């Protein structure tokens, strides 16, 4: 829910103030490791598709910011990919 609200807020600022907002994939910031979803489900990226996969043991995926924003692979289409329904 927080991602959806943040997206709506940023999109509103983009439209109202004319400030371009771009994003990057979370997988860019954690070396492509699985990202916690809910319960023991994790988001994983297979080629260009993001799916959920169940892991019995917790996955330790550390996120890190790059030294420079120029090192980020930006996504011009900054629409979130909603894979799980709202709870």
MODELLER restraints for C-alpha pairs under 7 A, 6 or more apart:
rsr = mdl.restraints
at = mdl.atoms
rsr.add(forms.Gaussian(group=physical.xy_distance, feature=features.Distance(at['CA:1:A'], at['CA:86:A']), mean=6.66, stdev=0.5))
rsr.add(forms.Gaussian(group=physical.xy_distance, feature=features.Distance(at['CA:13:A'], at['CA:19:A']), mean=6.76, stdev=0.5))
rsr.add(forms.Gaussian(group=physical.xy_distance, feature=features.Distance(at['CA:14:A'], at['CA:20:A']), mean=5.59, stdev=0.5))
rsr.add(forms.Gaussian(group=physical.xy_distance, feature=features.Distance(at['CA:14:A'], at['CA:21:A']), mean=6.31, stdev=0.5))
rsr.add(forms.Gaussian(group=physical.xy_distance, feature=features.Distance(at['CA:22:A'], at['CA:74:A']), mean=6.65, stdev=0.5))
rsr.add(forms.Gaussian(group=physical.xy_distance, feature=features.Distance(at['CA:22:A'], at['CA:75:A']), mean=6.07, stdev=0.5))
rsr.add(forms.Gaussian(group=physical.xy_distance, feature=features.Distance(at['CA:22:A'], at['CA:76:A']), mean=5.45, stdev=0.5))
rsr.add(forms.Gaussian(group=physical.xy_distance, feature=features.Distance(at['CA:22:A'], at['CA:78:A']), mean=5.44, stdev=0.5))
rsr.add(forms.Gaussian(group=physical.xy_distance, feature=features.Distance(at['CA:23:A'], at['CA:74:A']), mean=5.64, stdev=0.5))
rsr.add(forms.Gaussian(group=physical.xy_distance, feature=features.Distance(at['CA:23:A'], at['CA:75:A']), mean=5.27, stdev=0.5))
rsr.add(forms.Gaussian(group=physical.xy_distance, feature=features.Distance(at['CA:23:A'], at['CA:76:A']), mean=6.93, stdev=0.5))
rsr.add(forms.Gaussian(group=physical.xy_distance, feature=features.Distance(at['CA:23:A'], at['CA:78:A']), mean=5.33, stdev=0.5))
rsr.add(forms.Gaussian(group=physical.xy_distance, feature=features.Distance(at['CA:24:A'], at['CA:73:A']), mean=6.25, stdev=0.5))
rsr.add(forms.Gaussian(group=physical.xy_distance, feature=features.Distance(at['CA:24:A'], at['CA:74:A']), mean=4.75, stdev=0.5))
rsr.add(forms.Gaussian(group=physical.xy_distance, feature=features.Distance(at['CA:24:A'], at['CA:75:A']), mean=5.11, stdev=0.5))
rsr.add(forms.Gaussian(group=physical.xy_distance, feature=features.Distance(at['CA:27:A'], at['CA:33:A']), mean=6.51, stdev=0.5))
rsr.add(forms.Gaussian(group=physical.xy_distance, feature=features.Distance(at['CA:29:A'], at['CA:63:A']), mean=5.35, stdev=0.5))
rsr.add(forms.Gaussian(group=physical.xy_distance, feature=features.Distance(at['CA:29:A'], at['CA:64:A']), mean=5.54, stdev=0.5))
rsr.add(forms.Gaussian(group=physical.xy_distance, feature=features.Distance(at['CA:29:A'], at['CA:65:A']), mean=6.27, stdev=0.5))
rsr.add(forms.Gaussian(group=physical.xy_distance, feature=features.Distance(at['CA:30:A'], at['CA:61:A']), mean=6.37, stdev=0.5))
rsr.add(forms.Gaussian(group=physical.xy_distance, feature=features.Distance(at['CA:30:A'], at['CA:62:A']), mean=5.74, stdev=0.5))
rsr.add(forms.Gaussian(group=physical.xy_distance, feature=features.Distance(at['CA:30:A'], at['CA:63:A']), mean=4.45, stdev=0.5))
rsr.add(forms.Gaussian(group=physical.xy_distance, feature=features.Distance(at['CA:30:A'], at['CA:64:A']), mean=6.31, stdev=0.5))
rsr.add(forms.Gaussian(group=physical.xy_distance, feature=features.Distance(at['CA:33:A'], at['CA:61:A']), mean=5.84, stdev=0.5))
rsr.add(forms.Gaussian(group=physical.xy_distance, feature=features.Distance(at['CA:34:A'], at['CA:42:A']), mean=5.74, stdev=0.5))
rsr.add(forms.Gaussian(group=physical.xy_distance, feature=features.Distance(at['CA:34:A'], at['CA:43:A']), mean=5.54, stdev=0.5))
rsr.add(forms.Gaussian(group=physical.xy_distance, feature=features.Distance(at['CA:34:A'], at['CA:44:A']), mean=4.87, stdev=0.5))
rsr.add(forms.Gaussian(group=physical.xy_distance, feature=features.Distance(at['CA:34:A'], at['CA:61:A']), mean=6.74, stdev=0.5))
rsr.add(forms.Gaussian(group=physical.xy_distance, feature=features.Distance(at['CA:35:A'], at['CA:42:A']), mean=5.24, stdev=0.5))
rsr.add(forms.Gaussian(group=physical.xy_distance, feature=features.Distance(at['CA:35:A'], at['CA:43:A']), mean=5.02, stdev=0.5))
rsr.add(forms.Gaussian(group=physical.xy_distance, feature=features.Distance(at['CA:35:A'], at['CA:44:A']), mean=6.65, stdev=0.5))
rsr.add(forms.Gaussian(group=physical.xy_distance, feature=features.Distance(at['CA:35:A'], at['CA:61:A']), mean=6.99, stdev=0.5))
rsr.add(forms.Gaussian(group=physical.xy_distance, feature=features.Distance(at['CA:36:A'], at['CA:42:A']), mean=4.49, stdev=0.5))
rsr.add(forms.Gaussian(group=physical.xy_distance, feature=features.Distance(at['CA:36:A'], at['CA:43:A']), mean=6.35, stdev=0.5))
rsr.add(forms.Gaussian(group=physical.xy_distance, feature=features.Distance(at['CA:37:A'], at['CA:43:A']), mean=6.10, stdev=0.5))
rsr.add(forms.Gaussian(group=physical.xy_distance, feature=features.Distance(at['CA:40:A'], at['CA:54:A']), mean=5.62, stdev=0.5))
rsr.add(forms.Gaussian(group=physical.xy_distance, feature=features.Distance(at['CA:40:A'], at['CA:55:A']), mean=5.67, stdev=0.5))
rsr.add(forms.Gaussian(group=physical.xy_distance, feature=features.Distance(at['CA:40:A'], at['CA:56:A']), mean=6.49, stdev=0.5))
rsr.add(forms.Gaussian(group=physical.xy_distance, feature=features.Distance(at['CA:41:A'], at['CA:52:A']), mean=6.11, stdev=0.5))
rsr.add(forms.Gaussian(group=physical.xy_distance, feature=features.Distance(at['CA:41:A'], at['CA:53:A']), mean=5.48, stdev=0.5))
rsr.add(forms.Gaussian(group=physical.xy_distance, feature=features.Distance(at['CA:41:A'], at['CA:54:A']), mean=4.47, stdev=0.5))
rsr.add(forms.Gaussian(group=physical.xy_distance, feature=features.Distance(at['CA:41:A'], at['CA:55:A']), mean=6.35, stdev=0.5))
rsr.add(forms.Gaussian(group=physical.xy_distance, feature=features.Distance(at['CA:42:A'], at['CA:52:A']), mean=5.33, stdev=0.5))
rsr.add(forms.Gaussian(group=physical.xy_distance, feature=features.Distance(at['CA:42:A'], at['CA:53:A']), mean=5.37, stdev=0.5))
rsr.add(forms.Gaussian(group=physical.xy_distance, feature=features.Distance(at['CA:42:A'], at['CA:54:A']), mean=6.26, stdev=0.5))
rsr.add(forms.Gaussian(group=physical.xy_distance, feature=features.Distance(at['CA:43:A'], at['CA:50:A']), mean=6.46, stdev=0.5))
rsr.add(forms.Gaussian(group=physical.xy_distance, feature=features.Distance(at['CA:43:A'], at['CA:51:A']), mean=5.62, stdev=0.5))
rsr.add(forms.Gaussian(group=physical.xy_distance, feature=features.Distance(at['CA:43:A'], at['CA:52:A']), mean=4.50, stdev=0.5))
rsr.add(forms.Gaussian(group=physical.xy_distance, feature=features.Distance(at['CA:43:A'], at['CA:53:A']), mean=6.42, stdev=0.5))
rsr.add(forms.Gaussian(group=physical.xy_distance, feature=features.Distance(at['CA:44:A'], at['CA:50:A']), mean=5.62, stdev=0.5))
rsr.add(forms.Gaussian(group=physical.xy_distance, feature=features.Distance(at['CA:44:A'], at['CA:51:A']), mean=5.55, stdev=0.5))
rsr.add(forms.Gaussian(group=physical.xy_distance, feature=features.Distance(at['CA:44:A'], at['CA:52:A']), mean=6.01, stdev=0.5))
rsr.add(forms.Gaussian(group=physical.xy_distance, feature=features.Distance(at['CA:44:A'], at['CA:53:A']), mean=6.83, stdev=0.5))
rsr.add(forms.Gaussian(group=physical.xy_distance, feature=features.Distance(at['CA:45:A'], at['CA:51:A']), mean=6.42, stdev=0.5))
